[in-house]
Amino acid sequence: MLLDPEKITYRLVRSQRRTVMIRVEPTAQIVVKAPWSMSTSVIDRYVVSQRDWIVRKVEEANARLSLIPQKTSPRQVYLRGNLLSWGWHDADIILPSGISAQAAPQWLARWQRAAAKDHFSSVINEYLPLLGVPALRYSGFALRKMRRSWGLCATNGVITLNEHLIRTPDICIRGIIVHELCHLVHFNHGPEFHSMVADLLPDHRIADALIDAWTIIIDV
Ligand SMILES: [Zn+2]
């Protein structure tokens, strides 16, 4: 998307807030949050004053989006950052002949869930020994379909992972799993937590930026 600096189109969200804030969504859309009392001409002037920052953020978001392969057929599913074809023959994923076309989505959802269980547990087992004694707090992981979150770590040591995470690239999967495992050691987002994440996954910034773009496929 080319951005004409004089004509920046944005979605305006009014609220009780006191200040104006600009956010570029993972979809590259621009959202401006502003107080009720601020006139649209003031908001417009502010947006134009921030155009260099906005253009850069939109370009970054578009660059990340361009890395996501686009479906060219309805018979494709995402797995670990790639698109796999499915069908009853000549496909990456071969469905049993007893599965009808109507039953295929459900069968594929089960297949993806099983792939997620398998892959997530192998990544978790790879990192657990690096946590030291706090690894003993780990008490398993659960899969859940979540709209707003890729992963959670509860105080009882259970890690919940979004089952759609299996669709994203391996670096993103590692990013989320390492983040949640580090919460077994530091139950906050303080400096020690961040330095532990960086030690275990030096590419964590790339993982964080990429996973933001992949949120667009959560609803797919
Ligand atoms: Zn966290």
Boltz pocket constraint, residues with backbone or C-beta under 6 A from the ligand:
constraints:
  - pocket:
      binder: B
      contacts: [[A, 179], [A, 183], [A, 188], [A, 189]]
      max_distance: 6.0
